[in-house]
Amino acid sequence: MQRHKFFTRAQGPTESFDEFLTDLQNKSMTCNFSDKREELVRDVIVIGLANSAMKERLLRTEDLTLQKAITMCRAAELSQKQVAELTNEIPATSVLNVSSTPIHDVKHVNPVNTSRTRSIKMRKCYRCGNNWDRTHQCPAMGCKCQKCGIPNHFAKVCRNRQVAAIVQQPSEDVDMDSEETYFVGCINSECE
């Protein structure tokens, strides 16, 4: 019965690696494994880990010992905690409470919502060129570009190239009296 409990032990989703290891070592003491104890504890660690990426890494390691497995698992758990602290991850439940007030109006936000509003990522708008959050109403919407004439963006962020020259050439197929025809001689600004 003790061996069954030992071999079927798996790390819980919220259980730390050290808690998992301690329980495995305690269970292995009652199983009378003698000189195979460390190898079997190592094997159950690899089989029972909750972190599948770490499990794959342990399986790829040549000459894996119990001590190597413990060191690698502790390092992985510590680095995950540090990355979470550095990125200051927001739990999914608190995302619903984020204020929809744009960043440029932060001075009008009450102090309770200020810290959540600052977590909104600022990006440069491809329509107006200003830095805004994702929910802003762009001032370029409805405006016509002075450079290319296409609506919904300003000339300072226009991606269209200017037409360098329009040259009128007579065409043999078209009657010049009934309709005007234009030939675009060059699209880029390097044309003379």
N, C-alpha and C positions, 0 to 999 in steps of 0.2 A: 504494500500500500504506500509506504514512504517513497519508494522508487517511482511509482506511478505519479505521485504528486510532484516529485522532482522533475521528471522528464516531460511532463505536460505543463510546466510553469512557463508563463509568458508575461512579458512586461505590460503593465496596464497603460492606458493612454495618458494618464496624468501622473504616473509613477516615475520617479527619477531613476536614473541608472543605478545609483548607489543603493537605493531601497531594493531594487530588483536583485542586485548582486548580493546584498546581505541576506535576503531571504533564500536565494539559491545556495549560498554557502551554509546557512543553517540547516536547510533540508538535506544537503549532501552529507552532513555529519552523521545523520541518523540512518544513512543508507549502506554503510560499511563498504565503500568503494575501495578502500585501502590506497594503493599507489596509483590508481586510475582517476582519483577524485578530481584533480586539477583539469585533466583532459575533458572529463565529462561536464564539469562546470563551464569550461570554455565552450563546449559544443552546445549546451543548453542556452548560453548567452547568445550565441550566433543564431540559433533557431528561434529563440523567444523575443528578440529585440523588436520593439515597436517601430523604430526608425528603419525603413527598408533600404534607404541609401547607405546607412552605416552597416547594415547586414551584408549588402553586396560588397562593400569595401573590405569587411572582415573575411568574406569568402575568397576574395582575390589575393589576400595577403599570404605569402608563402611562409612556412614555418611559424604559424600563429600559435603563440603560447597564451596561457591565461593572463599573464602580466601584460603582454602586448595588447590583448583584447580589452582589458580593463583600462589601460592608458588611452587607447584610441577612442573608446566609448566616452570616457570622461572628457577628453579634449573636444570631441564632437558636441557633447551636451553643453559644455562651457561656451564654445564658440557660437552655438545657436542662441544661447541666452544673451551673449554680448551683441550679436547682430540685432536681436530684437530690441535691446536697449538703445543701440546706436540709431536705428531707424525709427525708434519711438513709435512702434506700430500701434494703431488705434484698433481696439476690438470692433468686430463687425456690428455689435449692438449699438455702439455709440455713433456710428456713421449716420444713423437716422436722425440724430439730434443736432447735426451740424447746421449752423445758420446759413441761410441762402443769401445773406447780405454780401455784396461784392467787396473785395479787399479795399478798393479805393474809398469806400465809405466806412472804414473801421472806426473812425473817430465818433461816429454816431451809434455804434454798437454798445450795448451795456457791458460792463466788465466781465460778467459771467460767461458770455459767448465769445469774448475776444480770443482766448487761447484756442478754441476750436476753429475760429475763422482763420487764424494764421496758418493752420495746417493745410489750407487749400493751396494747391500748386499754381504758381503763376507761370503763364506762358506768353510768348510774344504772338499777338494776333496777326495772322497773315493777311487780313483785310485792311486794318488801320495802322498796324505797326506798334501799337501800345502794348504794355504788359498788363494782362488781365487774368482773372480766374476763368474757369470754364463756363460760368453762367452769365457773363457780362453781355449787355446789349451793345453790339459794335456800332460806333457812330458812322461807319462807312456804309452801313446797310442802306440802300436806297439812293446813295450818291453815285454820280458818274465820274469815272476816272478822267482826269484832265490830260493824261498822257495817251491812253488808248481808246477811251470812250466807252469801255465796257463797264457796266454798273457793279456796285457792291464792293469796291475797294478804292483806296486812295492812290495817287500817283507815286508817293514815296515808297510804296511796297509793290508797285506794278511789276509783274513778271513778263509782260509782253514787250517785245522789242519794238522800237519806234521804226516807222517806215522812213527810210532816208530820203527817197525821192520818188515822185510820181511823174512820169514822162509820158506825154501824149504822143502816140504814133498812129499814123493813118493805117487802117486795115483794109485789105482788098475785099473782104467778105461783107463788111458792114458799110451801109450808106452813112457817111459822116454827117449829112444834113439832118437825118431823122433821129440820130441818137449819138451821144458822146461816148467814146470808148477810151479807157485809160489802161496803160500798161505799167505795172509795178516793176521798175528796173532793178531794184535791190531791196532786200529785206533788212540786212544788217547795216550798222552805222559806219562800217569801214568802206563803204562804196563811195565813189566820187561822183 
